[in-house]
């Protein structure tokens, strides 16, 4: 997403919002990996919520023709894979 021009994702403001959402999800994931018990579940749950919001935003952008379909499909596939990877982290080792 950083390599794509801002116009490919609906402008610089929407690009910044999407990048911020991904960064927050990454931060929650790292915090969740370091934590244990309920705190771990809460942090990973927050990461899942951020990813769900990201997916919703990308789908909305594609539907409104603000995000290029090929870039949007790539972002959605990466977000879906990340969501699938988070499920086992929530329960922990």
N, C-alpha and C positions, 0 to 999 in steps of 0.2 A: 504494500500500500504506500510505503514511503517513496518507492521508486516511481510510482504512477503520478502523472500530473494531477494537480488539484481539480482540474475540470473533469477528470475521469470519475471522481467520486462526489461530484456535486458542488465543488468549490472548496476554498481553503478552510472555511469555517467547519463544514461538515467533515472534511478530512481530519482536522484537528480533533473534533469530537470523537470520531471513530478511533483515532490513534490513542486518545486519552482513555477511552473505554477499554481498549485492549491492554494498555499499560496497567490500568487498575486491576483487571482480571489477572494479569501476570503477577502483580504484587500480592493479591489475595492467595494465589496458588502457591507462591513461595512461602508466604506466611503459614499457610495451611500445612505444607510439607514439614515445616519445622515444629509445628504444634502437635499436641496429642489430645485425644478424647473429644469433648464437646467443642473445645476451641478449634480443633482441626476441622470438625464437621461444619462449624459455622463459617470459618474462613473459606473452605472449599465451596460451601453453599453460596457464599457471596460471589465467588469467582464464576460459578455456574449462572448466577443471576446476571452478572455483567456480560457474559457470553451470550445469554439469551437475548438481552437487550441489543447487543451488537448484531446478532442474527436478524432480529426484528427490524433494526434500522437499515441494514443492507437490503433486506427484502422490500422494505418500503421505498428505498431509493431506486431499486430496480423497477418496481412497479410504477413509480412516478417518472421514470426515465431520467433520473438524476445521476445514477451510477451506470456505467457501461455494463451490459449484460455479461460479457466474458470475464471482466474483472470481478463483478459481483458473484458469479458462479464460483470462481476460484476462492474468493473470500469466504463464501458460505461453506465450501467443502473443507477448508482449513478450520473454520470455526466448529463445524460438526465433528471433525476429528478431535479437536481439543476438548469439546464437551464429552465425547466418549472416553477420552483419557482421564477426565476428572472424576468420573463415577467411582472407579476403584480407590481413588485417593481419599474419598469421603469416609470410607470405613476404616482405612488405615491398614497397617501390616498386622 
